[in-house]
Amino acid sequence: MVRGCAWCLHAISRLTAGSISHYHTNQPSGLTESCGGMEASKGRSWNYGWVVVGAFLTIDAMIMGITFSLGLMLPLMIKDLDMTLGQASWLGAANWEVSALLSIPVAFRLSRYSPKALITISCLGEAPLLLAQGLAPNYWVLLVCRIAYMAIGLARFAARPTLIQQWFPKEKVPLVNGVLTVGMGLAGGTVVFFMGDIMGALDGWRNTFYLFSTITAVLMVAWMILGRENPASGIKELPQEPGALRAILGNRTLWLLGIGVTGDMLCFGAMETLWPTYATEKGFISLEQASFCEGLSYYGFTAGSIIGGLIAMKIGRRKPLLWVSGLLLPMVTMGVLFSHSFPVLASLWFLWGLAELYYPVIMTIPYELPGIKPQGVVLATAFVVTVFTAGSGLGPLLAGHAAEAIGLRNALLVTCLFPLLLFVAGLLIVETGPRAGHRYSE
């Protein structure tokens, strides 16, 4: 199993390695000189950067696990705080829309600051905000604390690229990102998988927030001890490049890709947030079983990312994975809505994650855009994350309010059609992979 995991990580790293190689070969030599300090790590038998990455992954997985578990908590929150479906949908939207609105400006402004300090401050703010959510006496206090919690957590994302570049030479970056992707899927999925059992053991959602607040405080102390920067690398911040943001926002390929990704994530956000409420109210499954189902989707997503990376690497193209995911996802998601058997639902949720084959592709395309510059890669990636999260936030909003008019199942059924936009986007964008018949300019 260990050898198999190592092989899978190597496959993911090879997918983006070609993109990064293409990116670096098109840059002036001066842009890569700042990475010279990292070359020292080549000769080391062991790189402390892996400890730093492991500590970062532990914090990120725990925070994202509690974030993605909101839909499982909503049935209990609705009863406890007497919330409407519309209010619940706004709470679910806050999970995503904060990131959608702030990812690009945060990446642009905070990339110049100390990554260790950013992660420390993020944990320092998140621990009391988790506690405040557990103590919330009403819906409005819970919503405000949730928004603040999501906003301060974005500081971690601004720190990640700088930390990786400080500790690893450029040829190792794809491997590190592969480890973080697989590790996040497995660790975050495990938190979601067992969230129903955790709430059952702790007698409710409030005590669960208290537990995760305590864990965050402990992890902050661990990060202060283990987290380090590498001054020998010479990298303290990414250069601010005039016009980089304007160029990214005017890129046609990114906007088309964004429309397709938004369609898929609109469906995912709606189902992840509101499906547990629908399924438990109808009595198909228990809250613990809903937790297992959603957790399995993250395991499927991890496997799908590995398979998608292998396929994209093999064929040397990006568009076909968008086509396949765009056609498979509507069928799988509709199957979830029309199934009432726990074994069938568990299988479908796993297949749902597996069908998200295209994720490695959308994280690779920013490296392949013609004429892309160093900060442009950061901003293009932030753009992808923005539309990814924006769609997830729109889903619960649309479905929650539509449910008041047409019923929750019908509202969720409408969202199941939106992943078809991914297929349409795959038809319209220009191929950027290494086997594309031509290059393009924008």
VEXNULO-635973 format. One line per 4 residues: their letters; for each residue x, y, z of C-alpha. Coordinates in Angstrom, 2 decimals. Example, Ala and Ser with C-alpha at 12.3 -4.5 7.8 and 13.67 -1.06 7.14 Angstrom:
BEGIN
AS = 12.30 -4.50 7.80  13.67 -1.06 7.14 .
This chain:
BEGIN
MVRG = 0.00 0.00 0.00  2.85 2.38 0.87  4.50 1.70 -2.50  1.15 2.27 -4.23 .
CAWC = 0.64 5.63 -2.51  4.17 6.71 -3.41  3.54 5.77 -7.05  0.28 7.78 -7.08 .
LHAI = 1.97 10.85 -5.62  4.72 10.56 -8.22  2.06 10.44 -10.95  0.39 13.60 -9.68 .
SRLT = 3.73 15.36 -9.47  4.54 14.47 -13.08  1.30 16.06 -14.29  2.26 19.53 -13.08 .
AGSI = 5.99 19.04 -13.54  5.61 19.47 -17.30  3.56 22.61 -16.77  6.08 24.09 -14.36 .
SHYH = 8.91 23.18 -16.72  7.10 24.94 -19.58  6.49 27.94 -17.31  10.13 28.24 -16.22 .
TNQP = 11.57 27.83 -19.71  9.54 30.83 -20.85  10.82 33.11 -18.05  13.92 35.32 -18.16 .
SGLT = 16.82 33.87 -16.24  16.62 36.68 -13.69  13.28 35.46 -12.47  14.69 32.15 -11.38 .
ESCG = 17.83 33.41 -9.70  15.97 34.07 -6.46  15.43 30.35 -6.12  19.15 29.69 -5.90 .
GMEA = 19.07 29.44 -2.11  16.78 26.45 -2.34  19.26 24.45 -4.31  21.07 23.70 -1.07 .
SKGR = 18.29 21.32 -0.15  19.20 19.07 -3.08  22.25 17.74 -1.34  20.57 17.10 1.98 .
SWNY = 19.62 13.60 3.02  16.63 15.06 4.84  14.80 18.34 4.35  13.18 20.02 7.38 .
GWVV = 10.69 21.50 4.95  8.73 18.24 5.16  8.15 18.91 8.88  6.89 22.38 7.99 .
VGAF = 4.60 20.98 5.28  3.34 18.29 7.67  2.51 20.85 10.36  0.76 23.06 7.80 .
LTID = -1.21 20.10 6.44  -2.36 19.11 9.94  -3.70 22.59 10.64  -5.30 22.95 7.22 .
AMIM = -6.94 19.51 7.26  -8.48 20.07 10.68  -9.80 23.53 9.79  -11.17 22.40 6.42 .
GITF = -12.73 19.30 7.98  -14.80 21.37 10.41  -15.63 23.78 7.56  -16.89 21.06 5.21 .
SLGL = -18.91 19.46 8.03  -21.34 22.37 8.29  -24.00 20.61 6.22  -23.97 17.72 8.70 .
MLPL = -24.45 20.13 11.59  -27.30 22.06 9.97  -30.13 19.65 10.91  -29.24 20.10 14.60 .
MIKD = -28.59 23.84 14.22  -31.95 24.38 12.51  -33.78 22.76 15.43  -31.69 24.42 18.13 .
LDMT = -31.76 27.96 16.72  -35.15 27.74 14.97  -33.63 28.59 11.58  -35.46 28.65 8.26 .
LGQA = -34.08 26.90 5.17  -33.30 30.32 3.71  -31.21 31.23 6.76  -29.48 27.85 6.65 .
SWLG = -28.61 28.46 3.01  -26.97 31.80 3.85  -24.93 30.12 6.56  -23.83 27.49 4.06 .
AANW = -23.04 30.17 1.48  -20.78 31.98 3.95  -18.60 28.86 3.96  -17.70 29.61 0.35 .
EVSA = -18.52 33.18 -0.63  -16.04 34.70 1.83  -13.26 32.82 0.06  -14.70 33.76 -3.33 .
LLSI = -14.70 37.47 -2.52  -11.36 37.65 -0.73  -9.05 34.98 -2.23  -7.56 37.20 -4.94 .
PVAF = -7.02 40.38 -2.85  -5.65 38.32 0.05  -3.23 36.46 -2.25  -2.17 39.77 -3.82 .
RLSR = -1.63 41.67 -0.55  -0.50 39.10 2.02  2.05 37.21 -0.10  4.64 39.81 0.99 .
YSPK = 4.43 38.94 4.70  6.08 36.25 6.84  4.32 32.92 6.15  4.95 31.64 9.69 .
ALIT = 3.39 34.77 11.17  0.39 34.55 8.81  -0.39 30.98 9.85  0.08 31.79 13.54 .
ISCL = -2.25 34.79 13.32  -4.77 32.69 11.40  -4.89 30.06 14.16  -4.91 32.74 16.86 .
GEAP = -8.08 34.22 15.35  -9.78 30.95 14.41  -9.61 29.30 17.84  -11.81 31.91 19.64 .
LLLA = -14.11 32.19 16.62  -14.78 28.43 16.72  -15.56 28.80 20.41  -17.86 31.74 19.65 .
QGLA = -19.78 29.67 17.08  -20.41 27.00 19.69  -21.63 29.65 22.15  -23.83 31.47 19.59 .
PNYW = -27.24 32.23 21.18  -28.97 32.85 17.84  -28.61 32.62 14.08  -27.20 36.11 13.51 .
VLLV = -24.35 35.73 15.98  -23.52 32.35 14.42  -23.51 33.84 10.90  -21.24 36.78 11.83 .
CRIA = -18.78 34.48 13.65  -18.79 32.10 10.68  -17.98 34.89 8.21  -15.14 36.18 10.41 .
YMAI = -13.80 32.63 10.86  -13.69 32.00 7.11  -12.09 35.41 6.39  -9.20 35.10 8.83 .
GLAR = -8.49 31.55 7.65  -7.54 32.85 4.19  -4.21 34.04 5.58  -3.04 30.41 5.48 .
FAAR = -3.52 30.21 1.71  -1.37 33.29 1.14  1.43 31.68 3.19  1.49 28.31 1.42 .
PTLI = 3.28 29.20 -1.88  6.03 31.15 -0.12  6.70 28.37 2.40  6.96 25.77 -0.35 .
QQWF = 9.31 27.92 -2.41  11.49 28.61 0.63  12.05 24.96 1.48  11.99 23.10 -1.83 .
PKEK = 13.73 23.48 -5.20  11.39 24.02 -8.14  11.55 20.41 -9.36  10.14 19.27 -6.00 .
VPLV = 7.18 21.67 -6.00  4.82 19.31 -7.90  5.60 16.51 -5.43  4.90 18.77 -2.44 .
NGVL = 1.60 19.92 -3.96  0.72 16.29 -4.67  1.35 15.38 -1.03  -0.80 18.30 0.14 .
TVGM = -3.66 17.42 -2.24  -3.78 13.74 -1.29  -3.18 14.47 2.39  -5.91 17.08 2.49 .
GLAG = -8.40 14.76 0.79  -7.68 11.89 3.17  -7.41 13.90 6.40  -10.29 16.30 5.69 .
GTVV = -12.46 13.43 4.46  -11.80 11.50 7.67  -13.01 14.44 9.78  -16.22 14.64 7.71 .
FFMG = -16.61 10.84 7.73  -16.64 10.67 11.53  -18.37 14.00 12.22  -21.73 12.32 12.85 .
DIMG = -20.13 10.03 15.43  -18.26 12.95 16.99  -21.45 14.96 17.43  -23.18 11.90 18.83 .
ALDG = -20.39 11.27 21.35  -20.23 14.94 22.38  -24.01 15.33 22.58  -24.48 17.96 19.89 .
WRNT = -22.90 20.48 17.58  -21.95 23.05 20.25  -19.56 20.75 22.10  -18.04 19.80 18.76 .
FYLF = -17.08 23.43 18.17  -15.56 23.60 21.66  -13.45 20.53 20.87  -12.16 21.92 17.58 .
STIT = -11.45 25.29 19.18  -9.22 23.54 21.70  -7.51 21.48 18.98  -6.82 24.66 16.97 .
AVLM = -5.17 26.31 19.99  -2.98 23.25 20.53  -2.01 23.15 16.85  -1.12 26.84 16.97 .
VAWM = 1.37 26.15 19.78  2.75 23.18 17.81  3.14 25.40 14.73  4.99 28.06 16.72 .
ILGR = 7.47 25.34 17.74  7.74 23.35 14.50  6.99 25.95 11.85  10.07 27.62 10.44 .
ENPA = 11.06 29.78 7.53  14.19 29.19 5.48  16.15 32.45 5.35  18.88 30.75 3.29 .
SGIK = 16.46 30.57 0.35  16.48 34.34 -0.05  12.72 34.24 -0.68  10.67 36.38 1.65 .
ELPQ = 7.94 37.59 -0.66  6.77 37.35 -4.26  7.55 40.36 -6.45  4.65 42.73 -7.15 .
EPGA = 4.30 42.83 -10.93  2.53 45.82 -12.54  -0.54 44.81 -14.53  -0.51 41.18 -13.37 .
LRAI = -4.01 41.34 -11.86  -5.45 43.11 -14.91  -3.96 40.51 -17.25  -5.44 37.62 -15.29 .
LGNR = -8.91 39.18 -15.08  -8.85 39.71 -18.86  -7.92 36.13 -19.70  -10.69 34.44 -21.74 .
TLWL = -9.61 30.88 -20.92  -9.79 31.51 -17.17  -13.29 32.99 -17.44  -14.61 30.08 -19.52 .
LGIG = -13.00 27.63 -17.13  -14.50 29.58 -14.25  -18.02 29.28 -15.65  -17.68 25.52 -15.97 .
VTGD = -16.19 25.06 -12.51  -18.88 27.30 -11.02  -21.57 25.04 -12.47  -20.10 21.93 -10.88 .
MLCF = -19.45 23.54 -7.52  -22.92 25.10 -7.43  -24.33 21.58 -7.42  -21.77 20.33 -4.90 .
GAME = -22.32 23.24 -2.51  -26.10 22.80 -2.59  -26.00 19.04 -2.07  -23.26 19.00 0.56 .
TLWP = -25.05 21.67 2.61  -28.73 20.72 2.24  -28.83 17.03 1.27  -28.24 15.82 4.88 .
TYAT = -31.25 17.86 5.98  -33.37 16.44 3.14  -32.29 12.82 3.70  -32.67 12.84 7.49 .
EKGF = -36.04 14.63 7.40  -37.37 12.02 4.95  -35.98 9.25 7.15  -33.89 7.56 4.45 .
ISLE = -30.77 7.51 6.60  -29.50 8.74 9.96  -27.24 11.75 10.48  -24.30 9.41 11.16 .
QASF = -24.93 7.64 7.85  -25.13 10.99 6.03  -21.76 11.81 7.56  -20.30 8.56 6.23 .
CEGL = -21.67 9.30 2.75  -20.23 12.79 2.51  -16.93 11.62 3.96  -16.70 8.97 1.24 .
SYYG = -16.97 11.69 -1.39  -13.67 13.14 -0.19  -11.99 9.74 -0.40  -13.40 9.45 -3.92 .
FTAG = -12.12 12.93 -4.71  -8.63 11.91 -3.64  -8.74 8.83 -5.87  -10.26 10.88 -8.72 .
SIIG = -7.48 13.47 -8.48  -4.87 10.72 -8.77  -6.64 9.07 -11.72  -7.25 12.40 -13.44 .
GLIA = -3.60 13.31 -13.03  -2.53 10.00 -14.57  -4.89 10.37 -17.52  -3.93 13.99 -18.23 .
MKIG = -0.26 13.07 -18.02  -0.75 10.11 -20.37  -2.74 11.87 -23.07  -1.00 15.24 -22.73 .
RRKP = -4.31 17.10 -22.98  -6.63 18.91 -20.53  -9.99 19.33 -22.29  -11.09 15.64 -22.35 .
LLWV = -11.17 15.46 -18.55  -13.55 18.43 -18.48  -15.80 16.62 -20.96  -15.87 13.38 -18.97 .
SGLL = -16.55 15.05 -15.62  -19.16 17.36 -17.11  -21.15 14.41 -18.49  -20.75 12.02 -15.54 .
LPMV = -21.54 14.38 -12.67  -25.22 15.15 -13.51  -26.01 11.41 -13.67  -24.27 10.63 -10.38 .
TMGV = -25.82 13.54 -8.49  -29.32 12.73 -9.72  -28.72 9.16 -8.59  -28.01 10.46 -5.08 .
LFSH = -31.33 12.31 -4.99  -33.40 9.35 -6.20  -31.74 6.67 -4.04  -32.98 5.74 -0.56 .
SFPV = -30.67 2.82 0.29  -27.64 3.58 2.46  -25.25 1.19 0.59  -26.31 2.67 -2.75 .
LASL = -26.02 6.23 -1.44  -22.57 5.54 0.01  -21.42 4.14 -3.34  -22.83 7.10 -5.26 .
WFLW = -21.19 9.67 -3.00  -17.85 7.92 -3.48  -18.43 7.90 -7.26  -19.28 11.58 -7.09 .
GLAE = -15.85 12.36 -5.68  -14.25 10.01 -8.18  -15.97 11.83 -11.06  -14.20 15.07 -10.10 .
LYYP = -11.35 13.94 -12.36  -10.74 17.40 -13.68  -9.41 18.99 -10.46  -5.68 18.45 -11.25 .
VIMT = -6.31 19.96 -14.68  -7.74 23.26 -13.40  -4.81 23.58 -11.00  -2.35 22.92 -13.85 .
IPYE = -3.73 25.24 -16.55  -2.53 28.44 -14.75  1.07 27.28 -15.29  0.42 26.75 -19.02 .
LPGI = -1.11 30.09 -19.93  1.13 31.80 -22.50  3.31 34.58 -21.19  2.35 33.90 -17.58 .
KPQG = 4.66 35.52 -15.00  5.49 34.40 -11.45  2.87 36.46 -9.63  0.47 35.75 -12.48 .
VVLA = 0.57 32.04 -11.58  -0.38 32.89 -7.98  -3.21 35.17 -9.13  -4.47 32.74 -11.79 .
TAFV = -4.58 29.99 -9.16  -6.39 32.35 -6.79  -8.87 33.07 -9.60  -9.57 29.35 -9.98 .
VTVF = -10.05 29.02 -6.21  -12.36 32.04 -6.30  -14.75 30.61 -8.88  -14.47 27.20 -7.20 .
TAGS = -15.72 28.62 -3.92  -18.15 31.13 -5.48  -20.07 28.30 -7.13  -20.14 26.37 -3.88 .
GLGP = -21.66 29.38 -2.14  -24.28 30.03 -4.83  -25.54 26.46 -4.59  -27.03 26.52 -1.09 .
LLAG = -28.35 30.05 -1.64  -30.27 29.15 -4.80  -31.46 25.78 -3.57  -32.41 27.03 -0.10 .
HAAE = -34.61 29.83 -1.36  -36.03 27.81 -4.27  -36.95 25.04 -1.82  -39.46 27.35 -0.15 .
AIGL = -41.36 27.50 -3.46  -40.85 24.11 -5.13  -39.66 21.84 -2.32  -36.14 20.85 -1.30 .
RNAL = -35.78 17.79 -3.54  -36.88 19.66 -6.67  -34.58 22.55 -5.83  -31.62 20.19 -5.43 .
LVTC = -32.60 18.40 -8.65  -32.28 21.65 -10.61  -28.74 22.15 -9.33  -27.79 18.69 -10.62 .
LFPL = -27.96 20.04 -14.19  -25.36 22.76 -13.67  -22.26 20.51 -13.97  -23.08 20.33 -17.68 .
LLFV = -21.47 23.78 -17.87  -18.16 22.02 -17.25  -18.64 20.04 -20.46  -19.52 23.22 -22.37 .
AGLL = -16.43 25.00 -21.00  -14.32 22.04 -22.07  -15.57 22.48 -25.62  -14.89 26.22 -25.76 .
IVET = -11.49 26.68 -24.12  -8.29 26.27 -26.12  -6.17 23.23 -25.31  -3.09 24.15 -23.23 .
GPRA = -1.60 20.68 -22.68  1.80 19.63 -24.09  0.18 17.70 -26.97  -1.97 20.58 -28.14 .
GHRY = -1.80 21.12 -31.84  -1.05 24.82 -31.41  -0.40 27.53 -28.89  -2.50 30.62 -28.57 .
SE = -2.20 34.18 -27.36  -4.62 36.31 -25.43 .
